[in-house]
Every structure is written in C-alpha cells, then in structure tokens.
Amino acid sequence: MLVPAPARLARREAYQVVWVEECIRGGCEVVFVQQSLGVSPEEQLLLQMQGGFAEYERALIQERTRRGRVFAARQGRVNWGNPP
C-alpha cells in the first residue's frame, strides 16, 4: 500500500497503528512517500508523534467548523450544502 504520509492513512494514532499492523500481517507492504516505515525505536516514536499531531489537528478542524457554523447560524446565514 502506498500512502503519501502517515497522517493520511488515519487521523487517529490508534487506527493508524492497527492499519499498519493488519496490512503487514496480511502480507501487504506499507510504504510512506514522505517518510520511511522504520523498525527502530526512534522511527516508531516519530510515527506515533505524527499520529498524535494528526489527531490534534483533526480535533481543531472539527472545533473550528462547529464554531463557524454556529456563528453563521446566528447571523442568519445557514447554507450547509446544496439542496437535492
């Protein structure tokens, strides 16, 4: 499996670890374009830290989106998509 970055595989660090382990167990090679999937403790720590930062970034995006929608609703500008 070719993945651009570890954060693109999963936004939660726990899911990322499970995905990689399941792929390896199933005989699939996991290749990250921007980083190598190493087996050294330092490389594993870096992978976990990046997963944690991706999870934090996801939470920030969700909170900002929620606040933006609440602000727009209070202004009377509710448009969350195109009607069918």
C-alpha positions in Angstrom: 0.0 0.0 0.0 1.4 3.4 -1.0 0.5 6.2 1.4 1.6 9.9 1.0 2.1 10.4 4.7 1.2 8.6 8.0 -1.4 11.3 8.8 -3.2 10.5 5.5 -3.6 6.9 6.5 -5.7 7.6 9.6 -6.5 10.7 11.7 -6.3 8.7 14.9 -3.0 7.3 16.1 -4.5 4.1 17.3 -6.3 3.4 14.0 -3.0 4.1 12.2 -1.2 1.5 14.2 -3.9 -1.1 13.6 -4.0 -0.4 9.9 -0.2 -0.8 9.5 -0.2 -4.0 11.6 -3.1 -5.5 9.7 -1.6 -4.7 6.4 1.8 -6.3 7.4 0.0 -9.3 8.9 -1.9 -9.7 5.6 1.3 -9.7 3.6 0.9 -6.2 2.2 3.9 -3.8 2.3 3.2 -0.4 3.6 5.2 2.4 2.1 5.0 6.1 3.1 6.2 8.5 0.5 7.3 11.3 2.8 8.8 9.0 5.5 10.1 5.5 5.8 8.2 3.0 8.0 11.2 2.0 10.1 11.5 -0.5 12.8 14.0 1.4 15.0 12.6 2.9 18.3 13.3 6.4 17.0 11.3 5.9 13.8 8.4 4.3 15.7 8.4 7.2 18.1 8.3 9.7 15.2 5.4 7.8 13.6 3.5 7.9 16.9 4.1 11.6 17.4 3.0 12.4 13.9 -0.2 10.3 14.5 -0.8 12.3 17.7 -0.4 15.6 15.9 -2.7 14.5 13.1 -5.3 13.6 15.7 -4.9 17.0 17.4 -5.2 18.8 14.0 -8.4 16.9 13.3 -9.9 18.0 16.6 -9.0 21.6 15.8 -10.6 21.5 12.4 -13.8 20.0 13.8 -14.0 22.6 16.5 -13.4 25.5 14.1 -16.0 24.1 11.7 -18.5 23.8 14.5 -17.9 27.4 15.7 -18.1 28.7 12.2 -21.5 27.0 11.6 -22.8 28.3 14.9 -21.6 31.9 14.0 -23.2 31.7 10.6 -26.5 30.4 12.0 -26.6 33.3 14.5 -26.1 35.7 11.6 -28.9 34.0 9.7 -26.6 32.6 7.0 -27.3 28.9 7.2 -26.2 27.2 4.0 -24.7 23.7 4.7 -24.9 22.3 1.2 -26.9 22.3 -2.0 -30.5 21.0 -1.9 -31.2 17.9 -4.0 
